[in-house]
Amino acid sequence: MNESIAARIAAARFICGLKGIAPDRIDTDNSGRLFVDYELMDQSTRNRVGVLTVIILDCVGGDTDQDISNQIGEHQAHSADTRWLAKHLRNGEIIGVVEDFLTLRGASA
């Protein structure tokens, strides 16, 4: 599993967890598309997963441009999802997401 797919899975687990979806219901294909119960995730969830993936990779990954996560919230198409994530990542919740990513990345190394 490459680093970007590990980040997408960690992001999806967090976001879907907020909706009450168990992590074992989430799957990905070789291109990184995410599924819940073998169905493609809805557009809103995919957007939020994309934003959180960029944040994870900017913080601890190696394959994104520096500080892209600082700019993504300014993009009109992602501003609402960025605000939604900021609300749900307060009080240190990002630490659990990063730990999940590091575990997934380490397991695939």
C-alpha positions in Angstrom: 0.0 0.0 0.0 1.5 3.3 -0.9 1.6 6.3 1.3 -1.3 8.2 -0.3 -3.7 5.3 -0.1 -2.7 4.7 3.5 -3.6 8.4 4.2 -6.9 8.1 2.3 -7.9 5.0 4.4 -7.0 6.7 7.6 -9.0 9.8 6.6 -11.9 7.7 5.5 -11.9 5.7 8.8 -12.0 9.0 10.8 -14.7 10.6 8.7 -16.9 7.5 8.4 -16.4 6.8 12.1 -18.1 10.2 12.8 -21.1 8.8 10.8 -21.1 5.6 12.8 -19.6 3.5 10.0 -17.3 0.8 11.3 -13.7 0.7 9.8 -14.2 -2.9 8.5 -16.9 -1.6 6.1 -14.4 0.7 4.3 -12.3 -0.7 1.4 -10.2 0.7 -1.4 -9.2 -0.4 -4.8 -5.7 -0.3 -6.4 -6.3 3.3 -7.7 -7.3 4.6 -4.2 -11.1 4.9 -4.7 -12.9 4.3 -1.5 -15.9 2.2 -0.9 -18.3 1.6 2.0 -20.0 -1.8 1.8 -18.6 -2.2 -1.8 -20.4 1.0 -3.0 -18.5 4.2 -3.9 -18.6 6.8 -1.1 -20.8 9.7 -1.6 -19.3 12.9 -3.1 -19.4 14.9 0.2 -17.5 12.2 2.1 -15.0 11.8 -0.8 -14.4 15.5 -0.7 -13.8 15.5 3.0 -11.5 12.4 2.7 -9.5 14.2 0.0 -9.0 17.3 2.2 -8.0 15.3 5.2 -5.7 13.2 3.1 -3.9 16.3 1.9 -3.6 17.5 5.5 -2.2 14.1 6.7 0.4 14.0 3.9 1.4 17.6 4.4 2.0 16.9 8.1 3.8 13.6 8.0 3.9 12.2 4.5 6.5 12.7 1.9 4.7 13.1 -1.4 2.9 16.5 -1.3 4.0 20.1 -1.9 4.8 21.9 1.3 2.0 23.8 2.9 -0.6 22.7 0.4 -3.0 22.1 3.4 -2.7 25.8 4.3 -4.0 26.7 0.8 -6.7 24.1 0.3 -9.2 25.8 2.7 -9.0 29.0 0.6 -10.2 27.1 -2.5 -13.9 27.7 -2.8 -14.7 24.1 -3.7 -13.1 22.9 -0.5 -13.8 25.7 2.0 -17.0 24.1 3.5 -15.3 20.7 3.8 -12.3 22.3 5.4 -14.5 24.1 8.0 -16.3 20.9 8.7 -13.1 19.1 9.3 -11.7 21.8 11.5 -14.8 21.5 13.7 -14.3 17.8 14.0 -10.6 17.8 14.5 -10.5 20.1 17.5 -9.2 18.9 20.8 -6.5 16.7 19.4 -8.5 14.3 17.3 -6.0 14.7 14.5 -3.5 12.7 16.6 -5.6 9.6 16.3 -5.9 10.0 12.5 -2.1 10.5 12.2 -1.5 7.4 14.4 -3.8 5.4 12.2 -1.9 6.6 9.1 1.5 5.8 10.5 0.3 2.3 11.5 -1.1 1.7 8.0 2.1 3.0 6.4 4.3 1.0 8.7 2.3 -2.2 8.1 2.8 -1.9 4.4 6.5 -1.1 4.6 
